[in-house]
Amino acid sequence: MPSPTDSHPPEISRQIPPPTRKEIMAWCGYDFANSSFSTIIVTVVFSVYFTKIICADAGPGRADFLWGLAGTLSQSVALVLSPFLGAWADFRASKKRLLAISTAICCAGTLGLAVVGHGDILTAFFLFIVANIAFSLGENFNAGFLPELAKPEETGRISGYGWAFGYVGGLASLFVCLPLLKGGFTVENVPDLRLSILFTALFFALCALPALLILRDRSIPRILPARDIFRASFASVWETTKEIARRPLLRTFFSAFFLYTCGVTTVISWAAIYAEREIGFTGQNLIMLFLVLQISGSVGAFAFGFVQDKWGSLLTLRLTLVLWIGVIVAAYYCHSVNGFYLIGNLAGLGIGSLQSAGRAVVAYLAPPDRRAEYFGFWGLFSKLSAAVGPFVYGTVSAISGSQRIALLGTLVFFISGFILLGAPSLRHIHPRPEKA
């Protein structure tokens, strides 16, 4: 076995026992924990609270622009940091430590959001950016454990378990917040809205503890002086960048991933605002909508995990994008609450499947010694899409004065991603396993 100072890539340590079911469950539990932030803060409660209460004096057009800008700035910082911190994690075998730090920062930022109110635009804007950066980086570090926990033939299934747990976590946080939204998004109900945000911070922190205590890094750290870490990280990232550029498989997949993820992150960021403004949803209607979405998302992630392992992740991705195209068209023409509930069910299936399949493909492509780095690039393109998609939506909405036109524009992302996934260079991504 190579020594710690060997120039060869680190191998998986044989001194650490293979992953147990308990460790896999703890890893899935982190998805359960952090889904409270993406559900309550990014999607259901704080998005509407920010545009309707905090930015009430700014007007809906400026509020939409500021919400899109907050997402863009936070994701832009995260996408710059992701590959470098991923490379750092590989050199230092420090995924777990960085996961703990990012979780703590996200929870602290969320606690800060619980005290902002009407007119606190700059404070809320800054705190959301900090919390969202930490949340996004934490997703990357957690995803980097997947190849160490799952055999290649089990990657899709275990990734699906994680996303399914995540949707259950989102479901649990929504159930707790349901009574707090009886008063809707009004000034009088601000105390209850703040309480739902406070609960989110506590839920995330407590439910993440098993993963932070049980997960183990299985890479052997490389011994480098501290001053050389950044240089080595930069060199490793540069090599991976060149590899992506010169390999059609990587270049095409990450391009397709970026495009369709632009569509998904846009829907996640704007769904509650669209439903409240265009369909006439009340606060409790929104909670019920996302309860439905969490259930269908969990089913989609769990069920499509088996579909991936049987038929391959590429086919799963393309079928799911067809579903998404139908969802967007249906939402554009929908004007009824009940009809939007049905569309939410279909969107949940699509979100769960896309997220699970995309993560499984990256795990399949990543070399053993550069897993965190590859997931750093997965995070980079995820964050880039989250910076571009919602901002484009918010800008189109502000200019056109129509959320429906902005929603219809997301078809460009889904259709382009579908076309790229049909490229010949991707035919061998996670092929259907041969029967023994």
C-alpha positions as CSV (number, residue, x, y, z in Angstrom):
1,M,0.0,0.0,0.0
2,P,1.5,3.4,-0.9
3,S,2.8,5.6,1.9
4,P,1.1,8.8,2.8
5,T,3.7,10.8,0.9
6,D,3.5,8.7,-2.2
7,S,2.7,10.7,-5.3
8,H,0.2,8.1,-6.4
9,P,-3.5,8.8,-5.9
10,P,-4.9,7.7,-2.5
11,E,-6.7,4.4,-2.4
12,I,-9.6,3.4,-0.2
13,S,-8.2,2.6,3.2
14,R,-8.2,-1.1,4.1
15,Q,-8.0,-0.3,7.8
16,I,-11.5,1.1,7.8
17,P,-14.2,-1.6,7.7
18,P,-16.6,-1.6,4.8
19,P,-19.7,0.6,5.1
20,T,-22.5,-0.8,7.3
21,R,-26.2,-0.4,6.9
22,K,-26.1,2.0,9.9
23,E,-23.7,4.2,8.0
24,I,-25.7,4.2,4.8
25,M,-28.8,5.1,6.9
26,A,-26.9,7.9,8.5
27,W,-25.9,9.2,5.1
28,C,-29.5,9.1,3.9
29,G,-30.4,10.9,7.1
30,Y,-28.4,13.9,6.0
31,D,-30.7,14.3,3.0
32,F,-33.6,14.0,5.5
33,A,-32.1,16.8,7.5
34,N,-31.1,19.3,4.8
35,S,-34.3,19.0,2.9
36,S,-36.0,21.1,5.5
37,F,-33.9,24.1,4.3
38,S,-34.6,23.6,0.6
39,T,-38.3,23.0,1.3
40,I,-39.1,25.6,3.9
41,I,-36.6,28.3,3.2
42,V,-35.9,28.1,-0.6
43,T,-39.3,26.9,-1.8
44,V,-42.4,27.2,0.4
45,V,-42.1,29.8,3.2
46,F,-39.2,32.2,3.0
47,S,-39.4,32.7,-0.8
48,V,-43.0,34.1,-0.4
49,Y,-42.2,35.8,2.9
50,F,-39.3,37.6,1.2
51,T,-41.1,38.8,-1.9
52,K,-44.5,39.6,-0.2
53,I,-43.6,40.8,3.3
54,I,-39.9,41.8,3.5
55,C,-40.0,43.5,0.1
56,A,-43.6,44.7,0.3
57,D,-42.6,48.3,-0.3
58,A,-40.4,47.5,-3.3
59,G,-43.2,46.2,-5.5
60,P,-43.6,42.7,-7.0
61,G,-41.3,43.3,-10.0
62,R,-38.4,44.5,-7.9
63,A,-39.1,41.8,-5.3
64,D,-39.0,39.1,-8.0
65,F,-35.7,40.5,-9.3
66,L,-34.1,40.6,-5.8
67,W,-35.2,37.0,-5.0
68,G,-33.7,35.8,-8.3
69,L,-30.5,37.9,-7.7
70,A,-30.1,36.4,-4.1
71,G,-30.1,32.9,-5.6
72,T,-27.7,33.9,-8.4
73,L,-25.2,35.5,-6.1
74,S,-25.2,32.6,-3.5
75,Q,-25.0,29.9,-6.2
76,S,-22.2,31.8,-8.0
77,V,-20.1,31.8,-4.9
78,A,-20.8,28.2,-4.3
79,L,-20.0,27.2,-7.8
80,V,-16.6,28.9,-7.6
81,L,-15.8,27.2,-4.3
82,S,-17.2,23.8,-5.1
83,P,-14.4,22.2,-7.2
84,F,-11.6,23.7,-5.1
85,L,-13.1,22.6,-1.8
86,G,-13.8,19.2,-3.4
87,A,-10.1,18.9,-4.4
88,W,-9.1,20.0,-0.9
89,A,-11.4,17.3,0.6
90,D,-9.7,14.7,-1.5
91,F,-6.2,15.8,-0.5
92,R,-7.0,16.0,3.2
93,A,-9.7,13.3,3.4
94,S,-11.8,15.9,5.1
95,K,-15.3,15.6,3.6
96,K,-16.8,14.9,7.0
97,R,-15.1,18.0,8.6
98,L,-16.2,20.3,5.8
99,L,-19.7,18.8,5.9
100,A,-19.9,19.7,9.6
101,I,-18.7,23.3,9.0
102,S,-21.1,23.9,6.1
103,T,-24.0,22.5,8.1
104,A,-23.2,24.8,11.1
105,I,-23.0,27.9,8.9
106,C,-26.3,27.1,7.1
107,C,-28.1,26.6,10.4
108,A,-26.7,29.8,11.9
109,G,-27.7,31.8,8.8
110,T,-31.2,30.3,8.9
111,L,-31.5,31.3,12.6
112,G,-30.7,34.9,11.4
113,L,-33.5,34.7,8.9
114,A,-36.0,34.0,11.7
115,V,-35.6,37.5,13.0
116,V,-35.9,39.6,9.8
117,G,-39.2,41.3,9.0
118,H,-40.8,44.0,6.8
119,G,-38.3,46.3,5.3
120,D,-35.2,44.3,6.3
121,I,-34.3,43.7,2.7
122,L,-30.5,44.0,2.9
123,T,-30.2,41.9,6.0
124,A,-32.5,39.2,4.7
125,F,-30.7,39.3,1.3
126,F,-27.3,38.8,3.0
127,L,-28.3,36.1,5.4
128,F,-30.1,34.1,2.7
129,I,-27.0,34.2,0.5
130,V,-24.7,33.0,3.4
131,A,-27.1,30.2,4.4
132,N,-27.7,29.1,0.8
133,I,-23.9,29.0,0.0
134,A,-23.3,26.7,3.0
135,F,-26.3,24.5,2.1
136,S,-25.1,24.1,-1.5
137,L,-21.6,23.2,-0.4
138,G,-22.9,20.7,2.2
139,E,-24.8,18.9,-0.6
140,N,-21.6,18.4,-2.5
141,F,-19.6,17.0,0.5
142,N,-22.5,14.6,1.4
143,A,-22.8,13.4,-2.2
144,G,-19.0,12.7,-2.2
145,F,-19.6,9.8,0.2
146,L,-21.8,8.0,-2.2
147,P,-19.1,6.1,-4.1
148,E,-17.6,4.9,-0.8
149,L,-20.9,3.6,0.5
150,A,-22.3,1.9,-2.6
151,K,-21.1,-0.8,-5.0
152,P,-21.3,0.3,-8.7
153,E,-24.3,-1.9,-9.3
154,E,-26.1,-0.4,-6.2
155,T,-25.3,3.3,-6.8
156,G,-28.7,4.2,-8.4
157,R,-30.6,2.4,-5.6
158,I,-28.7,3.9,-2.7
159,S,-28.8,7.4,-4.3
160,G,-32.5,6.9,-4.6
161,Y,-32.7,6.0,-1.0
162,G,-31.0,9.3,-0.1
163,W,-33.4,11.4,-2.2
164,A,-36.4,9.4,-0.9
165,F,-35.3,10.1,2.7
166,G,-34.9,13.8,1.7
167,Y,-38.4,14.0,0.6
168,V,-39.6,12.4,3.8
169,G,-37.6,15.0,5.7
170,G,-39.3,17.8,3.7
171,L,-42.6,16.2,4.4
172,A,-42.0,16.1,8.1
173,S,-40.9,19.8,8.2
174,L,-44.0,20.8,6.2
175,F,-46.3,18.9,8.6
176,V,-44.9,20.9,11.5
177,C,-45.2,24.2,9.7
178,L,-48.8,23.6,8.5
179,P,-50.5,25.1,11.6
180,L,-48.2,28.1,11.5
181,L,-49.4,29.2,8.1
182,K,-53.1,29.4,8.9
183,G,-52.9,33.1,9.0
184,G,-51.2,33.2,5.5
185,F,-48.4,35.5,4.4
186,T,-49.6,38.6,6.2
187,V,-48.0,41.1,8.5
188,E,-50.2,39.8,11.4
189,N,-48.9,36.3,10.9
190,V,-45.2,37.3,10.8
191,P,-44.5,35.7,14.3
192,D,-45.7,32.3,13.1
193,L,-43.7,32.7,9.8
194,R,-40.6,33.4,11.8
195,L,-41.3,30.4,14.1
196,S,-41.4,28.2,11.0
197,I,-38.0,29.5,9.9
198,L,-36.6,29.0,13.4
199,F,-37.9,25.4,13.5
200,T,-36.1,24.8,10.1
201,A,-32.7,25.7,11.6
202,L,-33.2,23.4,14.6
203,F,-34.6,20.5,12.5
204,F,-31.6,20.7,10.2
205,A,-29.1,20.8,13.0
206,L,-30.5,18.0,15.1
207,C,-31.3,15.6,12.2
208,A,-27.9,16.0,10.6
209,L,-26.1,14.8,13.8
210,P,-26.2,11.1,13.0
211,A,-24.4,11.7,9.7
212,L,-21.8,14.0,11.3
213,L,-21.1,11.4,14.0
214,I,-21.3,8.1,12.0
215,L,-20.0,8.8,8.5
216,R,-16.3,8.0,7.9
217,D,-13.9,9.2,5.2
218,R,-12.3,6.2,3.5
219,S,-9.7,8.1,1.5
220,I,-6.1,8.2,2.7
221,P,-5.0,11.9,3.2
222,R,-2.0,13.1,1.2
223,I,0.6,14.8,3.4
224,L,1.3,18.3,2.0
225,P,2.4,21.5,3.6
226,A,-0.6,23.8,4.2
227,R,0.9,26.4,1.8
228,D,0.8,23.8,-1.0
229,I,-2.7,22.6,-0.6
230,F,-4.3,25.4,-2.6
231,R,-1.7,25.0,-5.3
232,A,-2.3,21.3,-5.5
233,S,-6.0,21.8,-5.4
234,F,-5.9,24.3,-8.3
235,A,-3.7,22.0,-10.3
236,S,-6.0,19.1,-9.7
237,V,-9.1,21.2,-10.6
238,W,-7.3,22.4,-13.7
239,E,-6.6,18.9,-14.8
240,T,-10.2,17.9,-14.3
241,T,-11.4,20.9,-16.2
242,K,-9.2,20.0,-19.2
243,E,-10.4,16.4,-18.9
244,I,-14.0,17.5,-19.1
245,A,-13.2,19.8,-22.1
246,R,-11.4,17.1,-24.1
247,R,-13.6,14.1,-23.3
248,P,-16.9,14.3,-25.2
249,L,-18.7,12.1,-22.7
250,L,-18.0,14.4,-19.7
251,R,-18.4,17.6,-21.7
252,T,-21.8,16.5,-23.1
253,F,-23.2,15.1,-19.9
254,F,-22.3,18.1,-17.8
255,S,-23.7,20.4,-20.4
256,A,-27.0,18.4,-20.5
257,F,-27.0,18.3,-16.7
258,F,-26.5,22.0,-16.4
259,L,-29.4,22.8,-18.8
260,Y,-32.1,20.5,-17.3
261,T,-31.0,21.4,-13.8
262,C,-31.6,25.1,-14.7
263,G,-35.2,24.1,-15.3
264,V,-35.5,22.1,-12.0
265,T,-33.9,24.8,-9.8
266,T,-36.1,27.4,-11.4
267,V,-39.3,25.5,-10.6
268,I,-38.1,24.8,-7.0
269,S,-37.2,28.5,-6.4
270,W,-40.4,30.0,-7.9
271,A,-43.1,27.3,-7.5
272,A,-44.6,28.8,-4.3
273,I,-44.6,32.3,-5.6
274,Y,-46.2,31.2,-8.9
275,A,-48.9,29.2,-7.1
276,E,-49.7,32.1,-4.7
277,R,-49.8,34.8,-7.4
278,E,-51.1,33.0,-10.5
279,I,-53.3,30.2,-9.1
280,G,-54.5,32.0,-5.9
281,F,-53.0,29.6,-3.4
282,T,-53.3,30.4,0.3
283,G,-50.6,29.6,2.8
284,Q,-52.2,26.3,3.8
285,N,-52.8,25.5,0.1
286,L,-49.0,25.9,-0.4
287,I,-48.2,23.6,2.4
288,M,-50.7,21.0,1.1
289,L,-49.2,21.4,-2.4
290,F,-45.7,20.7,-1.2
291,L,-46.8,17.9,1.0
292,V,-48.1,16.3,-2.1
293,L,-44.9,17.1,-4.0
294,Q,-42.7,15.6,-1.2
295,I,-44.7,12.4,-1.2
296,S,-44.5,12.0,-5.0
297,G,-40.9,13.1,-5.0
298,S,-40.0,10.4,-2.5
299,V,-41.8,7.8,-4.5
300,G,-40.1,9.0,-7.7
301,A,-36.6,8.9,-6.1
302,F,-37.2,5.5,-4.6
303,A,-38.9,3.8,-7.5
304,F,-36.6,5.3,-10.2
305,G,-33.6,4.1,-8.3
306,F,-34.6,0.6,-9.2
307,V,-35.4,1.7,-12.8
308,Q,-31.8,3.1,-13.0
309,D,-30.2,-0.1,-11.9
310,K,-32.3,-2.1,-14.3
311,W,-32.4,0.0,-17.4
312,G,-29.6,2.6,-16.9
313,S,-29.5,6.2,-15.7
314,L,-29.4,7.7,-19.2
315,L,-32.8,6.3,-20.3
316,T,-34.2,7.2,-16.9
317,L,-33.1,10.8,-17.3
318,R,-34.6,11.2,-20.8
319,L,-37.9,9.7,-19.8
320,T,-38.1,12.0,-16.9
321,L,-37.4,15.1,-19.1
322,V,-40.3,14.1,-21.3
323,L,-42.4,14.2,-18.1
324,W,-41.0,17.6,-17.2
325,I,-41.9,19.1,-20.6
326,G,-45.5,17.9,-20.0
327,V,-45.5,19.4,-16.5
328,I,-44.5,22.9,-17.7
329,V,-47.0,23.0,-20.5
330,A,-49.8,21.8,-18.2
331,A,-48.8,24.4,-15.5
332,Y,-48.9,27.2,-18.1
333,Y,-52.5,26.4,-19.0
334,C,-53.7,25.6,-15.5
335,H,-55.9,28.1,-13.5
336,S,-57.4,25.8,-10.9
337,V,-56.2,24.8,-7.4
338,N,-57.1,21.2,-7.9
339,G,-55.5,21.0,-11.3
340,F,-52.3,22.5,-9.9
341,Y,-52.3,19.8,-7.1
342,L,-52.2,17.1,-9.9
343,I,-49.4,18.9,-11.7
344,G,-47.5,19.1,-8.4
345,N,-47.7,15.3,-8.1
346,L,-46.1,14.8,-11.5
347,A,-43.5,17.5,-10.8
348,G,-42.5,15.6,-7.6
349,L,-42.0,12.4,-9.5
350,G,-39.8,14.3,-12.0
351,I,-37.7,16.0,-9.4
352,G,-37.0,12.9,-7.4
353,S,-36.0,10.9,-10.5
354,L,-33.7,13.6,-12.1
355,Q,-31.9,14.3,-8.8
356,S,-31.3,10.6,-8.1
357,A,-30.2,9.7,-11.6
358,G,-27.9,12.7,-12.0
359,R,-26.0,11.9,-8.8
360,A,-25.7,8.2,-9.7
361,V,-24.2,9.1,-13.1
362,V,-21.5,11.3,-11.5
363,A,-20.7,8.5,-9.0
364,Y,-20.4,6.1,-12.0
365,L,-18.0,8.4,-13.8
366,A,-15.8,9.5,-10.9
367,P,-12.3,7.9,-10.5
368,P,-11.8,6.5,-6.9
369,D,-9.1,9.0,-6.0
370,R,-11.0,12.1,-7.3
371,R,-14.6,11.4,-6.0
372,A,-14.9,14.6,-4.0
373,E,-13.5,16.6,-6.8
374,Y,-15.9,15.2,-9.4
375,F,-18.8,15.8,-7.0
376,G,-17.3,19.3,-6.7
377,F,-17.8,19.7,-10.4
378,W,-21.3,18.2,-10.0
379,G,-21.9,20.8,-7.4
380,L,-20.4,23.5,-9.7
381,F,-22.8,22.8,-12.5
382,S,-25.7,22.4,-10.0
383,K,-24.8,25.8,-8.6
384,L,-24.3,27.4,-12.0
385,S,-27.8,26.2,-13.0
386,A,-29.3,27.6,-9.8
387,A,-27.6,30.9,-10.5
388,V,-28.7,31.1,-14.1
389,G,-32.2,29.5,-14.2
390,P,-34.0,31.4,-11.3
391,F,-32.4,34.7,-12.3
392,V,-33.5,34.3,-15.9
393,Y,-37.0,33.5,-14.7
394,G,-37.1,36.5,-12.3
395,T,-35.8,38.9,-15.0
396,V,-38.3,37.7,-17.5
397,S,-41.1,38.0,-15.0
398,A,-40.0,41.5,-14.0
399,I,-39.8,42.7,-17.6
400,S,-42.9,41.0,-19.0
401,G,-45.0,41.4,-15.9
402,S,-46.1,37.7,-16.4
403,Q,-45.1,34.7,-14.3
404,R,-46.7,32.5,-16.9
405,I,-44.5,33.7,-19.7
406,A,-41.4,33.2,-17.5
407,L,-42.6,29.7,-16.6
408,L,-43.1,28.7,-20.3
409,G,-39.5,29.9,-21.0
410,T,-38.2,27.1,-18.8
411,L,-39.1,24.7,-21.6
412,V,-35.9,25.8,-23.3
413,F,-33.9,24.2,-20.5
414,F,-35.7,20.9,-20.5
415,I,-35.8,20.4,-24.2
416,S,-32.1,21.3,-24.7
417,G,-31.1,18.9,-22.0
418,F,-33.2,16.1,-23.6
419,I,-31.5,16.7,-26.9
420,L,-28.0,16.6,-25.5
421,L,-28.7,13.4,-23.6
422,G,-29.3,11.7,-26.9
423,A,-25.8,12.4,-28.1
424,P,-23.8,9.4,-29.3
425,S,-21.0,10.1,-26.8
426,L,-23.3,9.3,-23.9
427,R,-24.4,5.8,-25.0
428,H,-22.1,4.0,-22.5
429,I,-23.1,6.0,-19.4
430,H,-24.2,3.5,-16.8
431,P,-25.4,0.9,-19.3
432,R,-28.0,-1.6,-18.4
433,P,-26.3,-4.3,-16.3
434,E,-25.8,-7.6,-18.1
435,K,-27.7,-10.5,-16.5
436,A,-25.5,-12.9,-14.6
